[in-house]
Amino acid sequence: MIIPTLSIVLFLIFTVLSGFHFYWFFGGEWGLDKVIPSKDDTASSLAIPKFATLIVALGLFSFGMIYLINAGFIHLQIPNWIVNFGGYFIPAIFTLRAIGDFNYAGFFKKIKHTDFAKADSKIFAPLCLFIGIIGFLIQLLGK
């Protein structure tokens, strides 16, 4: 019962994150000033191509779908190796994101005074770590 519950939690998180990216892709601006890393608070949303935002939105939604497939809530005709690989790949990339690039993002960033850095410390890095822990927990309990 714990694996389906955790899978739904991750699906909901990924759906919300995907929704934000779709919102920005279609021209929304709320929150954009806090989600783009910069050395100072002069980051421009023009620095990120709209196509990249769309790819991230689709990727995040796909990650959520992998957890629904893995828990057996939906059945799609995709190779098992994709779900198995995704079960380790997804938490790995989010754990690495939580650790960060040692400059702009993650728990070990150097630049800590910008709006992005503050939001990263309070929301983004802890959320990424949570996703990583829950994802690995699902893999370990599913064996």
Z-matrix of the N, CA and C atoms (Angstrom, degrees):
N
C 1 1.457
C 2 1.532 1 111.47
N 3 1.321 2 116.82 1 -26.26
C 4 1.464 3 119.40 2 -177.92
C 5 1.532 4 111.51 3 -72.28
N 6 1.336 5 117.54 4 -37.67
C 7 1.464 6 120.02 5 -179.07
C 8 1.530 7 111.31 6 -64.22
N 9 1.333 8 119.59 7 -47.28
C 10 1.469 9 118.31 8 176.42
C 11 1.528 10 113.20 9 -59.97
N 12 1.318 11 117.09 10 -39.23
C 13 1.470 12 120.41 11 179.62
C 14 1.519 13 110.94 12 -64.39
N 15 1.332 14 117.16 13 -47.16
C 16 1.463 15 120.83 14 179.06
C 17 1.526 16 111.09 15 -64.91
N 18 1.326 17 116.62 16 -35.91
C 19 1.463 18 120.42 17 178.09
C 20 1.523 19 111.03 18 -64.43
N 21 1.322 20 117.15 19 -40.56
C 22 1.469 21 120.35 20 177.33
C 23 1.521 22 110.33 21 -65.36
N 24 1.325 23 117.10 22 -40.69
C 25 1.467 24 120.58 23 178.10
C 26 1.527 25 110.07 24 -59.11
N 27 1.331 26 117.17 25 -46.89
C 28 1.469 27 119.77 26 179.76
C 29 1.522 28 111.21 27 -67.02
N 30 1.328 29 117.64 28 -38.99
C 31 1.456 30 119.80 29 176.63
C 32 1.530 31 110.53 30 -58.92
N 33 1.322 32 117.48 31 -45.05
C 34 1.465 33 121.12 32 -179.59
C 35 1.525 34 111.34 33 -64.45
N 36 1.336 35 116.99 34 -42.02
C 37 1.469 36 120.59 35 177.98
C 38 1.525 37 109.88 36 -60.99
N 39 1.332 38 116.46 37 -48.50
C 40 1.464 39 119.65 38 -178.69
C 41 1.525 40 111.97 39 -65.53
N 42 1.322 41 117.31 40 -33.74
C 43 1.462 42 120.40 41 178.19
C 44 1.527 43 110.64 42 -66.64
N 45 1.324 44 116.95 43 -42.66
C 46 1.469 45 120.43 44 178.32
C 47 1.528 46 110.27 45 -64.88
N 48 1.322 47 116.80 46 -45.87
C 49 1.466 48 120.17 47 179.03
C 50 1.529 49 110.86 48 -61.70
N 51 1.316 50 116.48 49 -41.62
C 52 1.457 51 120.88 50 176.60
C 53 1.528 52 110.47 51 -62.04
N 54 1.318 53 116.30 52 -41.24
C 55 1.463 54 120.96 53 179.31
C 56 1.517 55 112.22 54 -59.89
N 57 1.336 56 117.09 55 -41.52
C 58 1.469 57 120.33 56 176.27
C 59 1.525 58 110.57 57 -59.31
N 60 1.328 59 115.85 58 -44.88
C 61 1.459 60 119.14 59 -178.42
C 62 1.524 61 111.80 60 -66.95
N 63 1.330 62 118.47 61 -37.69
C 64 1.467 63 120.31 62 174.54
C 65 1.528 64 110.27 63 -64.03
N 66 1.316 65 116.54 64 -40.32
C 67 1.471 66 121.73 65 177.73
C 68 1.532 67 110.12 66 -57.82
N 69 1.333 68 116.95 67 -47.04
C 70 1.467 69 120.49 68 179.06
C 71 1.520 70 110.99 69 -68.00
N 72 1.318 71 117.47 70 -37.18
C 73 1.458 72 120.92 71 178.66
C 74 1.531 73 110.76 72 -60.06
N 75 1.326 74 116.15 73 -39.81
C 76 1.465 75 119.98 74 -178.36
C 77 1.527 76 113.15 75 -87.42
N 78 1.336 77 118.09 76 13.63
C 79 1.451 78 121.45 77 170.87
C 80 1.513 79 116.21 78 106.37
N 81 1.318 80 118.31 79 -1.37
C 82 1.460 81 120.23 80 177.77
C 83 1.516 82 111.45 81 -63.59
N 84 1.312 83 116.42 82 149.04
C 85 1.470 84 120.05 83 -177.70
C 86 1.524 85 113.78 84 -121.43
N 87 1.333 86 117.46 85 -11.40
C 88 1.458 87 119.27 86 -177.72
C 89 1.529 88 110.02 87 -60.85
N 90 1.323 89 116.16 88 128.53
C 91 1.449 90 122.35 89 177.16
C 92 1.512 91 115.71 90 83.73
N 93 1.324 92 118.37 91 -9.59
C 94 1.462 93 120.23 92 -177.12
C 95 1.522 94 112.76 93 -61.11
N 96 1.322 95 117.44 94 -32.44
C 97 1.461 96 120.20 95 -178.06
C 98 1.525 97 112.88 96 -67.22
N 99 1.332 98 117.57 97 -15.48
C 100 1.461 99 120.64 98 -178.23
C 101 1.525 100 113.85 99 -108.64
N 102 1.323 101 118.35 100 1.18
C 103 1.463 102 119.38 101 -174.93
C 104 1.523 103 114.10 102 -113.68
N 105 1.319 104 117.86 103 1.90
C 106 1.461 105 120.98 104 -179.82
C 107 1.523 106 108.94 105 -111.91
N 108 1.341 107 117.21 106 115.97
C 109 1.470 108 120.23 107 -179.97
C 110 1.521 109 111.90 108 -63.20
N 111 1.338 110 116.02 109 144.28
C 112 1.458 111 121.28 110 177.12
C 113 1.520 112 109.56 111 -157.79
N 114 1.336 113 115.60 112 164.64
C 115 1.463 114 120.64 113 176.39
C 116 1.518 115 111.00 114 -75.32
N 117 1.332 116 115.63 115 -32.02
C 118 1.456 117 121.13 116 175.64
C 119 1.528 118 106.35 117 -135.91
N 120 1.284 119 118.86 118 -176.20
C 121 1.457 120 121.32 119 -174.72
C 122 1.530 121 113.12 120 -85.48
N 123 1.333 122 116.96 121 38.26
C 124 1.463 123 120.24 122 179.86
C 125 1.524 124 111.66 123 -114.46
N 126 1.327 125 118.28 124 24.69
C 127 1.462 126 121.02 125 -179.90
C 128 1.516 127 109.84 126 -63.86
N 129 1.299 128 115.40 127 143.55
C 130 1.457 129 121.44 128 -179.52
C 131 1.518 130 110.03 129 -114.67
N 132 1.320 131 115.42 130 136.89
C 133 1.462 132 119.19 131 176.45
C 134 1.522 133 110.48 132 -68.07
N 135 1.318 134 117.57 133 -15.32
C 136 1.454 135 120.68 134 177.08
C 137 1.524 136 111.54 135 -69.59
N 138 1.338 137 116.84 136 -17.43
C 139 1.457 138 120.92 137 -178.76
C 140 1.529 139 111.59 138 -70.82
N 141 1.328 140 118.10 139 -17.15
C 142 1.452 141 121.81 140 -178.31
C 143 1.522 142 108.69 141 -111.37
N 144 1.332 143 117.04 142 117.11
C 145 1.468 144 119.38 143 179.64
C 146 1.531 145 111.57 144 -63.40
N 147 1.319 146 116.40 145 143.25
C 148 1.472 147 121.01 146 179.34
C 149 1.520 148 110.85 147 -58.44
N 150 1.332 149 117.21 148 -36.61
C 151 1.458 150 120.46 149 179.67
C 152 1.520 151 111.15 150 -59.87
N 153 1.340 152 117.27 151 -39.38
C 154 1.467 153 121.16 152 178.71
C 155 1.532 154 110.28 153 -64.25
N 156 1.322 155 116.70 154 -38.77
C 157 1.459 156 120.85 155 178.03
C 158 1.522 157 110.44 156 -63.68
N 159 1.325 158 116.97 157 -39.89
C 160 1.462 159 121.15 158 177.87
C 161 1.530 160 110.99 159 -64.89
N 162 1.316 161 116.76 160 -42.85
C 163 1.475 162 121.22 161 179.08
C 164 1.521 163 110.15 162 -61.39
N 165 1.329 164 117.33 163 -43.23
C 166 1.463 165 120.96 164 178.90
C 167 1.527 166 110.17 165 -63.97
N 168 1.337 167 117.29 166 -42.87
C 169 1.465 168 121.07 167 179.41
C 170 1.527 169 110.72 168 -59.87
N 171 1.314 170 116.82 169 -46.88
C 172 1.465 171 120.64 170 179.84
C 173 1.524 172 111.51 171 -66.88
N 174 1.332 173 116.22 172 -39.05
C 175 1.464 174 120.12 173 177.96
C 176 1.515 175 112.48 174 -63.22
N 177 1.322 176 117.05 175 -45.62
C 178 1.455 177 120.37 176 179.46
C 179 1.526 178 111.67 177 -62.43
N 180 1.333 179 116.28 178 -42.25
C 181 1.460 180 118.57 179 177.73
C 182 1.528 181 110.67 180 -64.22
N 183 1.327 182 116.99 181 -38.76
C 184 1.471 183 121.25 182 177.44
C 185 1.524 184 111.11 183 -62.44
N 186 1.317 185 116.36 184 -39.37
C 187 1.471 186 119.54 185 177.13
C 188 1.523 187 110.45 186 -59.45
N 189 1.321 188 116.32 187 -45.06
C 190 1.455 189 119.62 188 178.08
C 191 1.517 190 111.98 189 -60.92
N 192 1.327 191 116.34 190 -40.79
C 193 1.465 192 120.63 191 179.01
C 194 1.524 193 111.55 192 -63.43
N 195 1.326 194 117.33 193 -36.66
C 196 1.466 195 120.29 194 178.26
C 197 1.522 196 110.37 195 -59.86
N 198 1.338 197 117.27 196 -38.51
C 199 1.462 198 119.45 197 178.68
C 200 1.525 199 111.66 198 -69.48
N 201 1.319 200 117.95 199 -34.77
C 202 1.476 201 119.68 200 175.89
C 203 1.527 202 110.93 201 -68.27
N 204 1.325 203 116.68 202 -39.32
C 205 1.464 204 120.56 203 177.35
C 206 1.519 205 110.10 204 -65.46
N 207 1.318 206 116.60 205 -45.53
C 208 1.458 207 121.84 206 -178.95
C 209 1.525 208 111.70 207 -60.04
N 210 1.319 209 117.23 208 -36.75
C 211 1.469 210 121.41 209 -179.21
C 212 1.525 211 112.09 210 -83.47
N 213 1.323 212 117.70 211 -6.92
C 214 1.454 213 120.97 212 177.22
C 215 1.520 214 114.63 213 85.51
N 216 1.331 215 118.22 214 14.04
C 217 1.463 216 120.72 215 179.12
C 218 1.522 217 112.55 216 -75.08
N 219 1.326 218 115.63 217 -32.75
C 220 1.463 219 119.85 218 176.75
C 221 1.522 220 108.09 219 -132.96
N 222 1.309 221 115.15 220 156.59
C 223 1.455 222 120.71 221 -178.76
C 224 1.525 223 108.32 222 -126.09
N 225 1.314 224 115.44 223 113.45
C 226 1.454 225 121.93 224 176.47
C 227 1.521 226 108.53 225 -119.98
N 228 1.296 227 116.23 226 150.67
C 229 1.450 228 120.78 227 179.66
C 230 1.530 229 109.77 228 -83.78
N 231 1.315 230 115.56 229 77.75
C 232 1.462 231 120.36 230 173.89
C 233 1.521 232 107.51 231 -125.80
N 234 1.305 233 117.81 232 152.21
C 235 1.468 234 120.01 233 -179.29
C 236 1.535 235 111.60 234 -60.75
N 237 1.323 236 115.89 235 142.29
C 238 1.462 237 121.33 236 179.79
C 239 1.523 238 112.69 237 -59.07
N 240 1.340 239 115.75 238 -32.05
C 241 1.462 240 117.99 239 -176.85
C 242 1.526 241 111.10 240 -63.59
N 243 1.328 242 117.75 241 -28.75
C 244 1.463 243 120.12 242 178.86
C 245 1.527 244 109.98 243 -65.92
N 246 1.315 245 116.57 244 -45.56
C 247 1.469 246 120.93 245 179.07
C 248 1.525 247 110.10 246 -66.46
N 249 1.327 248 116.63 247 -43.05
C 250 1.478 249 119.86 248 179.99
C 251 1.527 250 111.34 249 -65.03
N 252 1.332 251 116.65 250 -46.02
C 253 1.464 252 121.14 251 178.87
C 254 1.527 253 109.87 252 -63.59
N 255 1.335 254 116.69 253 -44.62
C 256 1.461 255 121.16 254 178.96
C 257 1.512 256 112.71 255 -60.23
N 258 1.327 257 116.22 256 -33.99
C 259 1.462 258 120.35 257 179.36
C 260 1.518 259 113.64 258 -60.95
N 261 1.321 260 116.68 259 -27.02
C 262 1.465 261 120.67 260 176.11
C 263 1.531 262 112.04 261 -100.62
N 264 1.328 263 116.19 262 -37.02
C 265 1.460 264 121.12 263 -176.54
C 266 1.532 265 111.54 264 -64.87
N 267 1.320 266 117.42 265 -45.78
C 268 1.465 267 121.32 266 -176.35
C 269 1.525 268 111.36 267 -60.77
N 270 1.341 269 119.37 268 -54.42
C 271 1.466 270 116.99 269 179.29
C 272 1.530 271 113.14 270 -64.42
N 273 1.327 272 117.13 271 -29.76
C 274 1.468 273 119.70 272 178.33
C 275 1.522 274 111.04 273 -64.02
N 276 1.345 275 117.82 274 -46.75
C 277 1.461 276 118.36 275 -177.56
C 278 1.529 277 111.52 276 -68.64
N 279 1.337 278 117.22 277 -33.31
C 280 1.455 279 118.18 278 179.20
C 281 1.528 280 111.41 279 -75.62
N 282 1.317 281 118.23 280 -31.28
C 283 1.470 282 120.18 281 174.26
C 284 1.527 283 109.78 282 -67.02
N 285 1.326 284 116.74 283 -42.56
C 286 1.466 285 119.84 284 176.83
C 287 1.522 286 111.20 285 -63.97
N 288 1.335 287 117.53 286 -37.20
C 289 1.469 288 120.90 287 177.07
C 290 1.524 289 110.46 288 -64.27
N 291 1.329 290 117.27 289 -37.26
C 292 1.463 291 120.69 290 178.06
C 293 1.527 292 110.61 291 -64.85
N 294 1.318 293 116.26 292 -40.47
C 295 1.470 294 119.76 293 177.12
C 296 1.519 295 108.72 294 -64.81
N 297 1.325 296 116.46 295 -46.47
C 298 1.454 297 120.84 296 171.92
C 299 1.501 298 115.70 297 100.97
N 300 1.331 299 113.41 298 -176.76
C 301 1.465 300 121.67 299 -178.99
C 302 1.526 301 111.92 300 -99.04
N 303 1.320 302 117.14 301 2.87
C 304 1.467 303 125.16 302 179.25
C 305 1.523 304 113.40 303 69.75
N 306 1.330 305 118.17 304 6.02
C 307 1.456 306 121.66 305 175.26
C 308 1.527 307 111.50 306 -122.18
N 309 1.339 308 116.60 307 -64.92
C 310 1.458 309 121.26 308 -172.08
C 311 1.524 310 114.51 309 -106.28
N 312 1.329 311 118.05 310 -29.93
C 313 1.464 312 120.96 311 -170.22
C 314 1.523 313 111.46 312 -130.94
N 315 1.323 314 115.33 313 156.04
C 316 1.455 315 121.72 314 175.12
C 317 1.516 316 112.63 315 94.22
N 318 1.312 317 113.88 316 175.82
C 319 1.464 318 120.55 317 -176.96
C 320 1.526 319 113.07 318 -67.23
N 321 1.322 320 117.05 319 -23.47
C 322 1.462 321 120.49 320 -175.39
C 323 1.528 322 113.06 321 -109.31
N 324 1.317 323 117.38 322 29.80
C 325 1.467 324 121.28 323 -179.08
C 326 1.528 325 110.97 324 -72.77
N 327 1.332 326 115.52 325 153.87
C 328 1.461 327 121.91 326 177.22
C 329 1.527 328 111.33 327 -89.07
N 330 1.326 329 116.59 328 -41.37
C 331 1.466 330 121.38 329 -177.48
C 332 1.525 331 108.04 330 -86.18
N 333 1.332 332 116.06 331 111.63
C 334 1.468 333 120.61 332 -172.21
C 335 1.520 334 114.07 333 -121.84
N 336 1.325 335 118.73 334 2.09
C 337 1.459 336 121.03 335 -172.40
C 338 1.529 337 114.45 336 -99.70
N 339 1.334 338 118.03 337 -10.53
C 340 1.464 339 119.78 338 -177.03
C 341 1.529 340 111.10 339 -80.35
N 342 1.331 341 115.58 340 165.62
C 343 1.470 342 120.34 341 176.42
C 344 1.522 343 110.71 342 -59.48
N 345 1.345 344 116.33 343 -41.82
C 346 1.455 345 119.38 344 178.28
C 347 1.523 346 110.80 345 -61.94
N 348 1.316 347 117.19 346 -46.36
C 349 1.465 348 120.70 347 -177.17
C 350 1.530 349 111.40 348 -61.19
N 351 1.323 350 116.67 349 -39.53
C 352 1.463 351 120.17 350 178.14
C 353 1.526 352 111.09 351 -66.59
N 354 1.334 353 116.71 352 -43.20
C 355 1.468 354 120.27 353 177.74
C 356 1.530 355 110.33 354 -66.47
N 357 1.322 356 116.13 355 -36.44
C 358 1.458 357 120.50 356 178.65
C 359 1.522 358 110.66 357 -63.32
N 360 1.319 359 116.93 358 -43.17
C 361 1.465 360 120.32 359 -179.31
C 362 1.524 361 112.58 360 -67.55
N 363 1.330 362 116.22 361 -35.70
C 364 1.464 363 120.24 362 -176.47
C 365 1.522 364 113.25 363 -86.98
N 366 1.330 365 117.38 364 -34.77
C 367 1.471 366 119.80 365 -170.51
C 368 1.530 367 112.67 366 -122.59
N 369 1.334 368 117.23 367 -59.04
C 370 1.461 369 120.49 368 -167.16
C 371 1.526 370 113.69 369 -66.10
N 372 1.328 371 118.04 370 -51.98
C 373 1.463 372 120.07 371 -178.44
C 374 1.535 373 111.42 372 -64.56
N 375 1.342 374 119.67 373 -45.31
C 376 1.476 375 117.94 374 176.68
C 377 1.534 376 112.57 375 -61.90
N 378 1.322 377 117.49 376 -38.31
C 379 1.464 378 120.22 377 178.07
C 380 1.526 379 110.55 378 -63.79
N 381 1.307 380 117.29 379 -42.95
C 382 1.463 381 120.62 380 177.89
C 383 1.524 382 111.21 381 -62.24
N 384 1.314 383 117.38 382 -41.49
C 385 1.460 384 120.69 383 177.59
C 386 1.524 385 110.41 384 -64.30
N 387 1.322 386 117.58 385 -41.77
C 388 1.463 387 122.22 386 177.43
C 389 1.529 388 110.11 387 -59.60
N 390 1.332 389 116.64 388 -47.31
C 391 1.464 390 120.58 389 178.63
C 392 1.529 391 110.13 390 -59.47
N 393 1.330 392 116.70 391 -44.40
C 394 1.458 393 120.53 392 179.64
C 395 1.517 394 112.51 393 -61.82
N 396 1.319 395 117.08 394 -45.95
C 397 1.465 396 120.77 395 -179.28
C 398 1.525 397 110.81 396 -64.40
N 399 1.330 398 116.51 397 -47.47
C 400 1.464 399 119.89 398 -179.37
C 401 1.532 400 110.73 399 -63.69
N 402 1.324 401 117.25 400 -41.24
C 403 1.462 402 120.63 401 178.87
C 404 1.526 403 112.07 402 -61.84
N 405 1.325 404 116.99 403 -45.89
C 406 1.467 405 119.49 404 178.08
C 407 1.528 406 111.05 405 -67.49
N 408 1.320 407 117.16 406 -35.35
C 409 1.464 408 121.10 407 177.62
C 410 1.531 409 110.25 408 -62.12
N 411 1.314 410 116.90 409 -43.02
C 412 1.470 411 120.47 410 176.87
C 413 1.535 412 110.12 411 -59.30
N 414 1.319 413 116.74 412 -43.05
C 415 1.462 414 119.99 413 179.98
C 416 1.526 415 111.41 414 -64.78
N 417 1.331 416 116.58 415 -43.32
C 418 1.467 417 119.64 416 -177.87
C 419 1.528 418 112.28 417 -69.36
N 420 1.331 419 116.23 418 -39.57
C 421 1.473 420 119.08 419 -179.51
C 422 1.515 421 112.06 420 -75.82
N 423 1.314 422 116.91 421 -21.49
C 424 1.464 423 120.97 422 -179.13
C 425 1.509 424 114.15 423 -80.45
N 426 1.291 425 117.65 424 -7.13
C 427 1.480 426 120.73 425 -178.62
C 428 1.502 427 111.68 426 -83.81
